[in-house]
Amino acid sequence: MVYRSYEEKAPWYDVRSWTRWTWVGVVAAIIVVVVAAVAIPVAIVTKRNSEGKYPDYFKLNYTLRETYGTDHFFDNFHYRNGDDPTHGHVHYVDPDYAATYNLTPTLTDSVIIKVDTSVGPSSTPDASTGRFSVRLESKRQYNQGLFLFDIKHSPFGCATWPALWLVDPSNWPDHGEIDVMEAVNPGAPSFPALGNSAVLHTSSSCSMDGKRNMTGSIADVFGTNTQTTDCNASLNNNAGCGVSSGPETFGKAFNAAGGGIMAVEWRAEGIRVWQFARATIPADIKAGNPDPASWPVPLADFPNTNCDIGAHFRNASIVANIDLCGDAMPENVWSASGCPTPCVGEHKCVGGWTKTNCTDFVANNPQAFANAYWEFGEFQIYQAA
């Protein structure tokens, strides 16, 4: 047996011989390695963005963080109360008014948000300054994630402008807007093929030029012959950068098939939107383990190639509303829709912000809005683990 004297130098791996300064150096090295491990993937994503390359939507593992169940659905939202910021012919009402006019009923496994169908021209008050409707804005705000929306019925009919979207209402467009499900005048006689539009609205320096992988098409978002990939809300009458799809994705055809799931993946690499008809919902969604990496090509793809997603989208609330007329439905759009034009001869239009054929139709035809309602199942919000 050989004994080592205390004077003999210990090997480097014998931690018992390390000095305080050796320990300081080792700890500092570990910190550098950890910081680098976190920073390098972020730097790679940023580099790809700056180099204009199509991103790698690598697999993320998602964990369920929140569910808006139908038994407490409305507790998750603020009700906007008052006029519409986009000049629609509506009065958004508070919970008490909504209950009085039965605009937000809760069913066994779903909730409904609808437009009033009771107030006519002989009512007091009448709807000459706007029809009662609902706009919900979630109390919680989100920054990235995977959002699953169970949609059982989408509103349709002349004058309707329904939307399900993500936005920071207090900081638009600086914090961005993601329109998940939206249509203008769905079901109008001249627009039988109108489907869903998924649209982004942002501040400057965000565009969708270049490669995209999606089934939808860059299309006329609001019937204005505006086809653009620039998401800047200050351009093109705030058309944004939209992706449209077929008639089965909104209104009568969508509803007849039992509705479906709208899925939104919002991450640094980009924003993608899927729609799954009721009969084609992936098994992983049903099992509570959604994996977008295994899903088919999305309806809409908004990659970070020429848009810094983190800089343009943040602090978003979930918003669901049904607008009527408004900025998306000027007279030229209405006249092309095939919807009634009551303002002829001696009949003078009534309305709120601007008196048009659309506002007059809304004010005097409550029965026309029987199908102007959303029916939702659960909303689920997942975050990357």
C-alpha positions as CSV (number, residue, x, y, z in Angstrom):
1,M,0.0,0.0,0.0
2,V,1.3,3.4,-1.0
3,Y,0.5,6.5,1.0
4,R,0.6,10.0,-0.5
5,S,2.2,12.7,1.6
6,Y,0.4,16.0,2.3
7,E,3.1,17.7,0.2
8,E,2.4,15.7,-2.8
9,K,0.2,17.6,-5.4
10,A,-3.3,16.2,-5.7
11,P,-4.7,15.4,-9.2
12,W,-6.9,18.1,-10.8
13,Y,-10.1,16.1,-10.4
14,D,-9.7,15.8,-6.6
15,V,-12.2,18.5,-5.6
16,R,-11.0,18.3,-2.0
17,S,-7.9,20.1,-3.0
18,W,-9.6,22.9,-4.9
19,T,-9.1,26.5,-3.6
20,R,-11.9,29.0,-3.3
21,W,-10.8,30.7,-6.5
22,T,-10.9,27.4,-8.3
23,W,-14.5,26.9,-7.2
24,V,-15.4,30.5,-8.4
25,G,-14.0,29.7,-11.8
26,V,-15.9,26.4,-12.1
27,V,-19.2,28.0,-11.1
28,A,-18.6,30.9,-13.6
29,A,-18.0,28.4,-16.4
30,I,-21.2,26.6,-15.6
31,I,-23.2,29.8,-15.7
32,V,-21.6,30.7,-19.1
33,V,-22.6,27.3,-20.5
34,V,-26.2,27.6,-19.3
35,V,-26.7,31.1,-20.7
36,A,-25.2,30.0,-24.0
37,A,-27.6,27.0,-24.1
38,V,-30.6,29.4,-23.8
39,A,-29.3,32.2,-25.9
40,I,-28.1,30.2,-29.0
41,P,-31.5,28.9,-30.0
42,V,-33.0,32.4,-29.7
43,A,-30.1,33.8,-31.7
44,I,-30.6,31.2,-34.4
45,V,-34.3,32.2,-34.7
46,T,-33.4,35.8,-34.9
47,K,-30.6,35.1,-37.4
48,R,-33.1,33.2,-39.6
49,N,-35.4,36.2,-39.4
50,S,-32.8,38.7,-40.3
51,E,-31.5,36.5,-43.2
52,G,-35.0,36.2,-44.7
53,K,-35.1,32.4,-44.4
54,Y,-38.3,30.3,-44.0
55,P,-38.4,29.2,-40.4
56,D,-38.1,25.7,-39.0
57,Y,-41.4,25.0,-37.2
58,F,-39.7,22.3,-35.0
59,K,-41.8,20.3,-32.6
60,L,-42.8,21.9,-29.3
61,N,-44.3,20.0,-26.4
62,Y,-47.4,21.7,-25.2
63,T,-49.0,21.6,-21.8
64,L,-52.6,22.7,-21.1
65,R,-52.6,25.8,-19.0
66,E,-56.2,27.0,-19.1
67,T,-59.7,25.9,-20.2
68,Y,-62.7,28.2,-20.7
69,G,-65.3,25.6,-19.8
70,T,-68.9,26.2,-20.8
71,D,-70.1,26.2,-17.2
72,H,-68.0,29.3,-16.4
73,F,-67.2,30.6,-19.9
74,F,-68.5,34.1,-19.4
75,D,-66.6,34.6,-16.2
76,N,-63.4,34.8,-18.2
77,F,-64.4,37.9,-20.1
78,H,-65.1,41.6,-19.9
79,Y,-68.2,42.8,-21.8
80,R,-67.5,45.8,-24.0
81,N,-70.3,48.3,-23.2
82,G,-71.2,51.0,-25.8
83,D,-70.5,51.9,-29.4
84,D,-68.3,49.9,-31.8
85,P,-64.8,51.3,-32.5
86,T,-65.1,50.2,-36.1
87,H,-68.4,52.2,-36.6
88,G,-70.7,49.2,-36.7
89,H,-74.5,49.7,-36.3
90,V,-74.5,48.0,-32.9
91,H,-74.7,48.8,-29.3
92,Y,-72.5,46.4,-27.4
93,V,-74.2,45.6,-24.1
94,D,-73.1,44.7,-20.5
95,P,-74.0,41.4,-18.8
96,D,-77.3,42.7,-17.5
97,Y,-78.6,43.9,-20.8
98,A,-77.3,40.7,-22.4
99,A,-79.3,38.6,-20.0
100,T,-82.4,40.8,-20.4
101,Y,-82.4,40.3,-24.2
102,N,-81.1,36.6,-23.9
103,L,-78.0,37.4,-25.9
104,T,-75.6,35.1,-24.0
105,P,-77.5,31.9,-23.0
106,T,-75.6,28.9,-21.7
107,L,-76.7,25.4,-22.9
108,T,-75.7,22.0,-21.6
109,D,-72.3,21.8,-23.4
110,S,-72.0,25.1,-25.2
111,V,-72.6,28.9,-24.9
112,I,-74.2,31.3,-27.4
113,I,-73.4,34.9,-28.3
114,K,-75.9,36.5,-30.5
115,V,-77.4,39.6,-32.0
116,D,-80.8,40.9,-30.8
117,T,-83.8,39.7,-32.9
118,S,-86.6,41.4,-30.8
119,V,-86.2,45.1,-31.3
120,G,-88.1,46.4,-34.4
121,P,-89.0,49.8,-35.9
122,S,-92.0,50.1,-33.6
123,S,-90.1,49.2,-30.4
124,T,-89.1,51.7,-27.7
125,P,-86.2,52.2,-28.0
126,D,-85.9,51.1,-31.6
127,A,-82.7,50.1,-33.4
128,S,-82.2,53.3,-35.5
129,T,-78.9,54.0,-33.7
130,G,-77.8,50.4,-33.5
131,R,-78.9,46.9,-32.7
132,F,-77.9,45.2,-29.4
133,S,-75.0,42.8,-29.8
134,V,-72.1,41.4,-27.7
135,R,-68.4,41.8,-27.7
136,L,-66.3,39.8,-25.2
137,E,-62.7,40.5,-24.4
138,S,-60.8,38.0,-22.2
139,K,-59.6,39.3,-18.8
140,R,-56.3,37.4,-19.3
141,Q,-53.8,38.4,-21.9
142,Y,-51.4,36.0,-23.6
143,N,-48.0,35.9,-25.2
144,Q,-47.6,33.0,-27.6
145,G,-49.1,29.5,-27.2
146,L,-51.4,27.1,-28.8
147,F,-55.1,28.1,-28.8
148,L,-57.9,25.6,-29.5
149,F,-61.4,27.0,-30.1
150,D,-64.4,24.7,-30.4
151,I,-66.8,26.4,-32.8
152,K,-70.2,24.8,-33.2
153,H,-72.0,27.6,-35.2
154,S,-70.7,30.6,-37.0
155,P,-72.9,33.7,-37.6
156,F,-74.0,34.5,-41.1
157,G,-76.5,36.7,-43.0
158,C,-76.7,40.1,-44.6
159,A,-75.0,42.9,-42.6
160,T,-73.1,40.6,-40.3
161,W,-69.4,41.0,-39.6
162,P,-68.5,38.3,-37.0
163,A,-65.0,37.7,-35.7
164,L,-63.0,35.6,-33.3
165,W,-59.6,37.2,-32.8
166,L,-56.6,37.9,-30.6
167,V,-55.7,41.5,-29.8
168,D,-54.5,44.0,-27.2
169,P,-57.5,46.4,-27.3
170,S,-55.5,49.1,-25.6
171,N,-52.5,49.0,-27.9
172,W,-53.7,48.4,-31.4
173,P,-52.0,48.0,-33.9
174,D,-48.6,48.2,-32.0
175,H,-49.3,44.9,-30.2
176,G,-50.8,43.2,-33.3
177,E,-54.0,41.5,-34.2
178,I,-54.6,37.9,-35.2
179,D,-58.0,37.3,-36.8
180,V,-58.7,33.6,-36.4
181,M,-62.2,33.4,-37.8
182,E,-63.8,36.3,-39.6
183,A,-66.1,37.0,-42.5
184,V,-67.9,40.1,-43.9
185,N,-71.5,39.6,-45.1
186,P,-71.3,35.8,-45.0
187,G,-74.3,34.2,-46.6
188,A,-75.1,37.3,-48.7
189,P,-76.7,36.3,-52.1
190,S,-73.8,37.5,-54.2
191,F,-71.2,35.9,-52.0
192,P,-72.1,32.2,-51.8
193,A,-68.5,31.1,-51.9
194,L,-67.3,33.4,-49.0
195,G,-65.3,31.4,-46.5
196,N,-63.1,32.2,-43.5
197,S,-60.4,34.8,-43.5
198,A,-57.4,34.6,-41.2
199,V,-55.7,38.0,-41.1
200,L,-52.9,39.8,-39.4
201,H,-52.9,43.5,-38.7
202,T,-49.7,45.1,-37.4
203,S,-47.6,48.3,-37.2
204,S,-45.0,48.8,-40.0
205,S,-42.3,46.4,-41.0
206,C,-44.2,43.2,-41.1
207,S,-44.9,41.5,-44.4
208,M,-45.6,38.0,-45.6
209,D,-43.6,38.0,-48.8
210,G,-41.7,34.8,-49.7
211,K,-42.3,31.1,-49.0
212,R,-45.4,30.0,-47.2
213,N,-46.9,26.6,-46.6
214,M,-50.7,26.7,-46.4
215,T,-53.9,25.5,-48.1
216,G,-55.5,29.0,-48.1
217,S,-54.8,31.7,-50.6
218,I,-53.8,35.4,-50.5
219,A,-57.1,36.9,-51.3
220,D,-59.5,39.7,-51.3
221,V,-60.2,40.0,-47.6
222,F,-63.2,42.3,-47.6
223,G,-64.4,42.3,-51.2
224,T,-62.4,45.4,-52.0
225,N,-60.0,43.8,-54.6
226,T,-57.2,44.4,-52.2
227,Q,-54.6,41.6,-52.3
228,T,-51.6,42.4,-50.1
229,T,-48.9,40.7,-48.1
230,D,-48.1,43.8,-46.1
231,C,-49.7,43.5,-42.7
232,N,-49.3,47.2,-41.9
233,A,-52.7,48.4,-40.7
234,S,-52.1,51.9,-41.9
235,L,-52.0,50.7,-45.5
236,N,-54.6,49.5,-48.0
237,N,-57.6,50.6,-45.8
238,N,-56.4,48.3,-43.0
239,A,-56.8,45.2,-45.1
240,G,-53.9,43.6,-43.3
241,C,-52.3,40.4,-44.7
242,G,-55.1,38.0,-45.1
243,V,-55.6,34.3,-46.1
244,S,-59.0,33.2,-47.3
245,S,-60.4,29.7,-47.8
246,G,-63.5,28.0,-49.2
247,P,-67.2,28.2,-48.4
248,E,-67.0,25.1,-46.1
249,T,-64.9,27.1,-43.6
250,F,-67.6,29.6,-42.5
251,G,-71.3,30.1,-42.4
252,K,-73.9,27.6,-43.6
253,A,-71.7,24.9,-44.9
254,F,-69.4,25.0,-41.8
255,N,-72.4,24.9,-39.5
256,A,-74.1,22.1,-41.4
257,A,-71.0,19.9,-40.9
258,G,-71.2,20.4,-37.2
259,G,-68.6,23.1,-37.0
260,G,-65.1,22.2,-35.9
261,I,-61.9,23.3,-34.2
262,M,-60.0,26.4,-35.0
263,A,-56.3,26.0,-33.9
264,V,-53.8,28.8,-33.7
265,E,-50.1,28.2,-33.0
266,W,-48.4,31.5,-32.1
267,R,-44.6,31.2,-31.6
268,A,-41.4,33.0,-32.5
269,E,-41.1,31.2,-35.8
270,G,-44.5,32.3,-37.0
271,I,-48.3,32.1,-36.6
272,R,-50.2,29.3,-38.1
273,V,-54.0,28.7,-38.3
274,W,-55.8,25.4,-38.8
275,Q,-59.4,24.5,-39.2
276,F,-60.5,20.9,-38.5
277,A,-64.1,20.0,-39.4
278,R,-65.9,18.1,-36.7
279,A,-65.3,14.7,-38.5
280,T,-61.6,15.3,-39.0
281,I,-60.4,16.6,-35.6
282,P,-57.0,14.9,-34.9
283,A,-56.8,12.2,-32.3
284,D,-54.1,14.1,-30.4
285,I,-56.4,17.0,-29.8
286,K,-59.2,14.7,-28.6
287,A,-56.7,13.0,-26.3
288,G,-55.5,16.4,-24.8
289,N,-52.0,16.1,-26.3
290,P,-52.0,18.4,-29.4
291,D,-49.0,18.2,-31.6
292,P,-49.1,20.7,-34.5
293,A,-45.9,19.1,-35.9
294,S,-48.1,16.0,-36.8
295,W,-51.0,18.0,-38.3
296,P,-51.6,18.5,-42.0
297,V,-50.7,21.7,-43.8
298,P,-52.4,24.7,-42.1
299,L,-55.1,26.9,-43.6
300,A,-52.8,30.0,-43.1
301,D,-49.1,30.4,-42.5
302,F,-47.6,33.7,-41.3
303,P,-43.8,32.9,-41.0
304,N,-41.3,35.2,-39.3
305,T,-39.3,35.5,-42.6
306,N,-40.0,39.2,-42.9
307,C,-41.8,39.9,-39.7
308,D,-40.4,39.9,-36.1
309,I,-43.3,38.0,-34.4
310,G,-42.1,38.8,-30.9
311,A,-41.9,42.5,-31.7
312,H,-45.3,42.8,-33.4
313,F,-47.5,40.5,-31.3
314,R,-47.9,40.6,-27.5
315,N,-50.4,40.9,-24.6
316,A,-53.3,39.6,-26.6
317,S,-56.8,39.1,-25.3
318,I,-59.3,36.6,-26.9
319,V,-62.1,38.6,-28.4
320,A,-65.4,37.3,-29.8
321,N,-68.0,39.7,-31.3
322,I,-70.7,40.1,-33.9
323,D,-70.6,43.5,-35.6
324,L,-73.1,44.8,-38.1
325,C,-72.2,47.0,-41.1
326,G,-69.2,49.0,-40.0
327,D,-66.0,50.0,-41.7
328,A,-65.8,46.7,-43.6
329,M,-69.2,47.3,-45.3
330,P,-69.3,50.6,-47.2
331,E,-72.0,51.1,-49.8
332,N,-70.0,49.7,-52.6
333,V,-69.5,46.4,-50.8
334,W,-73.1,46.3,-49.8
335,S,-74.4,47.1,-53.3
336,A,-72.3,44.2,-54.6
337,S,-73.6,41.8,-52.0
338,G,-77.1,41.2,-53.4
339,C,-78.5,42.2,-50.0
340,P,-81.6,44.5,-49.9
341,T,-81.3,48.2,-50.8
342,P,-84.2,49.7,-48.9
343,C,-83.2,53.4,-49.3
344,V,-85.0,54.1,-52.5
345,G,-87.7,56.6,-53.5
346,E,-89.2,58.4,-50.5
347,H,-87.6,56.0,-48.0
348,K,-84.7,57.8,-46.2
349,C,-82.1,55.6,-44.6
350,V,-81.8,55.5,-40.8
351,G,-78.6,54.8,-39.1
352,G,-76.0,55.7,-36.6
353,W,-72.5,56.8,-37.7
354,T,-73.4,56.9,-41.4
355,K,-76.8,56.2,-42.7
356,T,-76.6,53.5,-45.4
357,N,-78.6,50.7,-46.9
358,C,-76.9,48.4,-44.5
359,T,-77.8,50.4,-41.3
360,D,-81.4,50.8,-42.5
361,F,-81.6,47.0,-43.1
362,V,-80.3,46.4,-39.6
363,A,-82.6,48.8,-37.9
364,N,-85.8,47.6,-39.5
365,N,-85.4,43.8,-39.9
366,P,-84.8,42.1,-36.6
367,Q,-86.0,38.8,-38.0
368,A,-83.0,38.8,-40.5
369,F,-80.6,38.0,-37.7
370,A,-81.9,34.6,-36.6
371,N,-78.6,33.0,-37.7
372,A,-76.4,35.8,-36.4
373,Y,-74.9,33.9,-33.4
374,W,-71.8,32.1,-32.3
375,E,-72.0,28.8,-30.5
376,F,-68.9,27.8,-28.7
377,G,-67.7,24.8,-26.9
378,E,-64.6,24.9,-24.8
379,F,-61.6,27.2,-25.4
380,Q,-58.2,25.7,-24.4
381,I,-54.9,27.5,-24.1
382,Y,-51.7,25.4,-24.2
383,Q,-48.2,26.7,-23.5
384,A,-44.9,25.2,-24.6
385,A,-43.3,23.2,-21.8
